[in-house]
Amino acid sequence: MTRRQWMAIATCTLSGAILPPRLLAAQREHSPDLEARISHVISQYERQGFHRTGTDVDRRSGDWLYEEVIRIGLTPERESFELNRVDPGECHVLIGNRRIEGLPLFDGTFTDRIGIRGRLGPLGSDAEIGLVEAPPNTSAAGPLGDARRQLRHRGLICITRGGRPGLCPSNADFFLRPYGPPVLQVSSEESSFLSEQAQRNADVTLIAAVRRRPQKAFNVAAQITGKNPTLPPLVVMTPRSGWYACASERGGGIACWLELMRTFVAAEPARDVIFVASSGHELGHLGIDTFVERRPSIVSNSVGWIHLGANVGAAILPGSTTQGTTIQASDDEFEGLLGDAMTASDLRIGRRNSRGTIPGGEAEVVHRGGGRYVSVIGSNSLFHNPSDRGQEVVNVPEIARFAGAFGDLARTLIIRPRQVGR
C-alpha cells in the first residue's frame, strides 16, 4: 500500500422482565425486515471510511450512530475522552532504488524524518534492522514481541501476515505506554523481496516519522431504564473504531448492538440495560477504559456484560478457512448460557477460552475487574485488511441469527435474581 493509498482511505468521507412470546415470535417471522436493517446499517458504516480513533471519520461515524439510537427511541450520550493521536508522515523503507511504504506500530517508538540506516538481517543477527513476520495483533507476543523487548535491533520491519495479502496492522495495546524500537509494518506482498534482502544484509533506511495531535473521541452510550433500577444493570458493549472500513470486523457487532436496543426499548425490562459503543479499540481500548473509570462500580455491580466482539457474522470467502466463533466467558454458568443461545440459533462454536484466560477485546476490562461476562469473537480472513468492505464480506442471515441469540441471552440475564456474585 502506498502512502497515497493510505491517505485516500484515511480521508474517505462519506415491559415485563421478558419480551412476550407473541412479540418474540413476530420478530422471528419478520427476519427479512431484520436482515434488511442489518444490511443497511453495515453498508452505511463501512462507506463512512477509515474508522481510526479521533479522526473526522470517527466523529462522523459516532454522530451517525448517535442518530440511529435516537431513531430507535432512546436518548443517547456522547461521552468524550482525550488522546494524543498518531498521524503517520514519512513511513517507508528504502532499499537501493526501491521504496516500500508502511505503517508504524502505534505503541512503539518512532524515528525522525531522516530515519535509521543500517544493515537488514533476520531476528537475532547482529544487523541494525531486524526483519520479522507476524499476524495482526501479535505485536507483544511471539518473535515480534520478544524482539521489541530485547532491543537487539535499532529498528524492526514487520511483514504483516493476515488471512489475505495486504498491510494488516496490529492494534496498539500499549498506546499509553509505548516501548521498544521503531517498528514499520509492511504488506505481506513484500515478503519475498525483503527476505532476500535480509539474507544479503542489504543496506536499508527505515523511516517511521509521525506527528502527535491532541484530539478528542467519544463513546456512544444509552440506557433503557428498568422497572426496578435498584437491580444491578446488564451492560451491552461493542467497539466502533478500528483499521480501515471494518465492514466485517465491526459491522456485525454494531448491527446486533442496535437490534438488542430495538428489542428491549419497549419491553420494560426488570433492570436497567446499559449500551455502549466505544471508540479507541485499536489504541488499547481507550474508550471502554474511560467508560469504566467514570463508573467505578459498574463492573462489580452488574448482573453481567455482553461483549459483541470482532467479526460477528463475517463471511467465509472463497479459498479461506474458518475456525468458527470463539466464545469467552467469566465462568461456566455464563459460558453455558451463551452456548445454549448460540446452539438454539444454529450458530457453530469453534473454540471456547479456557477458564481464567484473559479475553480478547473489550471484555478484558470486565475480566480484570472481576465482573461476569460473555463475549464472542469470530474468525475472518479480512481481519485488519484494507479490503474489508462491501456486502459480500458479511453473512447477513448469520448476523440475524446472532442478533436472536444475543436477544435470548439478554432476556435470560435480565430476569436473573438480584445477586451478581459467581
VENTAPE-V90408 format. One record per residue. N is the residue number from 1. RES is the residue in three letters. SS is DSSP state (@ for helix, = for strand, . for the rest). OMEGA is omega in whole degrees, 0 to 359 (NA if undefined). Layout:
N_RES_SS_OMEGA + N_RES_SS_OMEGA
This chain:
1_MET_._178 + 2_THR_._178 + 3_ARG_@_178 + 4_ARG_@_178 + 5_GLN_@_178 + 6_TRP_@_182 + 7_MET_@_179 + 8_ALA_@_178 + 9_ILE_@_185 + 10_ALA_@_183 + 11_THR_._179 + 12_CYS_._183 + 13_THR_._171 + 14_LEU_._NA + 15_SER_._158 + 16_GLY_._181 + 17_ALA_._183 + 18_ILE_._179 + 19_LEU_._180 + 20_PRO_._183 + 21_PRO_@_181 + 22_ARG_@_178 + 23_LEU_@_177 + 24_LEU_@_179 + 25_ALA_@_180 + 26_ALA_@_179 + 27_GLN_@_180 + 28_ARG_@_184 + 29_GLU_@_183 + 30_HIS_._179 + 31_SER_@_175 + 32_PRO_@_177 + 33_ASP_@_178 + 34_LEU_@_180 + 35_GLU_@_178 + 36_ALA_@_178 + 37_ARG_@_180 + 38_ILE_@_180 + 39_SER_@_181 + 40_HIS_@_181 + 41_VAL_@_182 + 42_ILE_@_178 + 43_SER_@_179 + 44_GLN_@_183 + 45_TYR_@_186 + 46_GLU_@_178 + 47_ARG_@_181 + 48_GLN_._177 + 49_GLY_._186 + 50_PHE_._190 + 51_HIS_._180 + 52_ARG_._186 + 53_THR_._174 + 54_GLY_._179 + 55_THR_._177 + 56_ASP_@_179 + 57_VAL_@_179 + 58_ASP_@_179 + 59_ARG_@_179 + 60_ARG_@_178 + 61_SER_@_177 + 62_GLY_@_177 + 63_ASP_@_177 + 64_TRP_@_181 + 65_LEU_@_175 + 66_TYR_@_179 + 67_GLU_@_176 + 68_GLU_@_179 + 69_VAL_@_178 + 70_ILE_@_180 + 71_ARG_@_179 + 72_ILE_@_176 + 73_GLY_._179 + 74_LEU_._177 + 75_THR_._184 + 76_PRO_._175 + 77_GLU_=_169 + 78_ARG_=_180 + 79_GLU_=_188 + 80_SER_=_172 + 81_PHE_=_184 + 82_GLU_=_174 + 83_LEU_=_176 + 84_ASN_=_190 + 85_ARG_=_175 + 86_VAL_=_176 + 87_ASP_=_180 + 88_PRO_=_175 + 89_GLY_=_175 + 90_GLU_=_183 + 91_CYS_=_183 + 92_HIS_=_174 + 93_VAL_=_175 + 94_LEU_=_176 + 95_ILE_=_186 + 96_GLY_._178 + 97_ASN_._184 + 98_ARG_=_179 + 99_ARG_=_181 + 100_ILE_=_181 + 101_GLU_=_180 + 102_GLY_._181 + 103_LEU_=_181 + 104_PRO_=_168 + 105_LEU_._185 + 106_PHE_._175 + 107_ASP_._172 + 108_GLY_._173 + 109_THR_._185 + 110_PHE_._176 + 111_THR_._168 + 112_ASP_._184 + 113_ARG_._177 + 114_ILE_._176 + 115_GLY_._181 + 116_ILE_=_179 + 117_ARG_=_179 + 118_GLY_=_180 + 119_ARG_=_177 + 120_LEU_=_179 + 121_GLY_=_178 + 122_PRO_=_176 + 123_LEU_._179 + 124_GLY_._177 + 125_SER_._178 + 126_ASP_._179 + 127_ALA_._180 + 128_GLU_._182 + 129_ILE_=_183 + 130_GLY_=_178 + 131_LEU_=_182 + 132_VAL_=_173 + 133_GLU_=_181 + 134_ALA_=_172 + 135_PRO_._176 + 136_PRO_._175 + 137_ASN_._172 + 138_THR_._186 + 139_SER_._179 + 140_ALA_._183 + 141_ALA_._175 + 142_GLY_@_183 + 143_PRO_@_180 + 144_LEU_@_179 + 145_GLY_@_178 + 146_ASP_@_182 + 147_ALA_@_179 + 148_ARG_@_181 + 149_ARG_@_185 + 150_GLN_@_177 + 151_LEU_._180 + 152_ARG_._181 + 153_HIS_._179 + 154_ARG_._179 + 155_GLY_=_181 + 156_LEU_=_170 + 157_ILE_=_182 + 158_CYS_=_172 + 159_ILE_=_184 + 160_THR_=_184 + 161_ARG_._175 + 162_GLY_._179 + 163_GLY_._176 + 164_ARG_._179 + 165_PRO_._177 + 166_GLY_._176 + 167_LEU_._186 + 168_CYS_._189 + 169_PRO_._172 + 170_SER_._174 + 171_ASN_._180 + 172_ALA_._184 + 173_ASP_._181 + 174_PHE_._184 + 175_PHE_._181 + 176_LEU_._180 + 177_ARG_._184 + 178_PRO_._182 + 179_TYR_._173 + 180_GLY_._178 + 181_PRO_._173 + 182_PRO_=_178 + 183_VAL_=_177 + 184_LEU_=_178 + 185_GLN_=_181 + 186_VAL_=_182 + 187_SER_._176 + 188_SER_@_179 + 189_GLU_@_179 + 190_GLU_@_189 + 191_SER_@_184 + 192_SER_@_182 + 193_PHE_@_183 + 194_LEU_@_178 + 195_SER_@_177 + 196_GLU_@_180 + 197_GLN_@_178 + 198_ALA_@_177 + 199_GLN_@_180 + 200_ARG_._185 + 201_ASN_._181 + 202_ALA_._174 + 203_ASP_=_181 + 204_VAL_=_170 + 205_THR_=_180 + 206_LEU_=_178 + 207_ILE_=_177 + 208_ALA_=_184 + 209_ALA_=_181 + 210_VAL_=_169 + 211_ARG_=_175 + 212_ARG_=_180 + 213_ARG_=_174 + 214_PRO_=_181 + 215_GLN_=_172 + 216_LYS_=_172 + 217_ALA_=_180 + 218_PHE_=_169 + 219_ASN_=_172 + 220_VAL_=_184 + 221_ALA_=_178 + 222_ALA_=_182 + 223_GLN_=_169 + 224_ILE_=_183 + 225_THR_._181 + 226_GLY_._178 + 227_LYS_._180 + 228_ASN_._184 + 229_PRO_._175 + 230_THR_._176 + 231_LEU_._176 + 232_PRO_._184 + 233_PRO_=_167 + 234_LEU_=_181 + 235_VAL_=_178 + 236_VAL_=_184 + 237_MET_=_173 + 238_THR_=_175 + 239_PRO_=_178 + 240_ARG_._179 + 241_SER_._179 + 242_GLY_._181 + 243_TRP_._175 + 244_TYR_._187 + 245_ALA_._172 + 246_CYS_._183 + 247_ALA_@_182 + 248_SER_@_180 + 249_GLU_@_186 + 250_ARG_@_188 + 251_GLY_@_182 + 252_GLY_@_178 + 253_GLY_@_179 + 254_ILE_@_180 + 255_ALA_@_179 + 256_CYS_@_177 + 257_TRP_@_178 + 258_LEU_@_180 + 259_GLU_@_176 + 260_LEU_@_176 + 261_MET_@_181 + 262_ARG_@_181 + 263_THR_@_189 + 264_PHE_@_185 + 265_VAL_._181 + 266_ALA_._187 + 267_ALA_._181 + 268_GLU_._182 + 269_PRO_._182 + 270_ALA_._182 + 271_ARG_._176 + 272_ASP_._172 + 273_VAL_=_184 + 274_ILE_=_181 + 275_PHE_=_174 + 276_VAL_=_172 + 277_ALA_=_192 + 278_SER_=_168 + 279_SER_._180 + 280_GLY_._182 + 281_HIS_._186 + 282_GLU_._181 + 283_LEU_._178 + 284_GLY_._177 + 285_HIS_._183 + 286_LEU_@_186 + 287_GLY_@_183 + 288_ILE_@_176 + 289_ASP_@_178 + 290_THR_@_179 + 291_PHE_@_181 + 292_VAL_@_179 + 293_GLU_@_180 + 294_ARG_._179 + 295_ARG_._191 + 296_PRO_._184 + 297_SER_._190 + 298_ILE_._180 + 299_VAL_._183 + 300_SER_._183 + 301_ASN_._175 + 302_SER_=_179 + 303_VAL_=_178 + 304_GLY_=_179 + 305_TRP_=_171 + 306_ILE_=_180 + 307_HIS_=_176 + 308_LEU_=_189 + 309_GLY_._187 + 310_ALA_._166 + 311_ASN_._177 + 312_VAL_._180 + 313_GLY_._174 + 314_ALA_=_182 + 315_ALA_._171 + 316_ILE_._186 + 317_LEU_._181 + 318_PRO_._178 + 319_GLY_._182 + 320_SER_._175 + 321_THR_._180 + 322_THR_._176 + 323_GLN_._182 + 324_GLY_._184 + 325_THR_=_173 + 326_THR_=_175 + 327_ILE_=_181 + 328_GLN_=_182 + 329_ALA_=_181 + 330_SER_._187 + 331_ASP_._184 + 332_ASP_@_183 + 333_GLU_@_181 + 334_PHE_@_177 + 335_GLU_@_178 + 336_GLY_@_179 + 337_LEU_@_179 + 338_LEU_@_180 + 339_GLY_@_179 + 340_ASP_@_180 + 341_ALA_@_180 + 342_MET_@_180 + 343_THR_@_179 + 344_ALA_@_179 + 345_SER_._177 + 346_ASP_._178 + 347_LEU_._186 + 348_ARG_._175 + 349_ILE_=_182 + 350_GLY_=_185 + 351_ARG_=_175 + 352_ARG_=_177 + 353_ASN_._176 + 354_SER_._185 + 355_ARG_._180 + 356_GLY_._178 + 357_THR_._175 + 358_ILE_._185 + 359_PRO_._174 + 360_GLY_._176 + 361_GLY_._187 + 362_GLU_._176 + 363_ALA_@_180 + 364_GLU_@_183 + 365_VAL_@_178 + 366_VAL_@_179 + 367_HIS_@_182 + 368_ARG_@_179 + 369_GLY_._178 + 370_GLY_._179 + 371_GLY_._179 + 372_ARG_._186 + 373_TYR_=_165 + 374_VAL_=_186 + 375_SER_=_176 + 376_VAL_=_175 + 377_ILE_=_181 + 378_GLY_._175 + 379_SER_._191 + 380_ASN_._180 + 381_SER_._178 + 382_LEU_._180 + 383_PHE_._180 + 384_HIS_._182 + 385_ASN_._179 + 386_PRO_._179 + 387_SER_._181 + 388_ASP_._180 + 389_ARG_._180 + 390_GLY_._183 + 391_GLN_@_183 + 392_GLU_@_183 + 393_VAL_@_179 + 394_VAL_=_177 + 395_ASN_._187 + 396_VAL_@_177 + 397_PRO_@_178 + 398_GLU_@_177 + 399_ILE_@_177 + 400_ALA_@_177 + 401_ARG_@_175 + 402_PHE_@_178 + 403_ALA_@_178 + 404_GLY_@_180 + 405_ALA_@_179 + 406_PHE_@_177 + 407_GLY_@_178 + 408_ASP_@_179 + 409_LEU_@_181 + 410_ALA_@_178 + 411_ARG_@_178 + 412_THR_@_181 + 413_LEU_@_181 + 414_ILE_@_183 + 415_ILE_._178 + 416_ARG_._174 + 417_PRO_._186 + 418_ARG_._189 + 419_GLN_._181 + 420_VAL_._182 + 421_GLY_._181 + 422_ARG_._NA
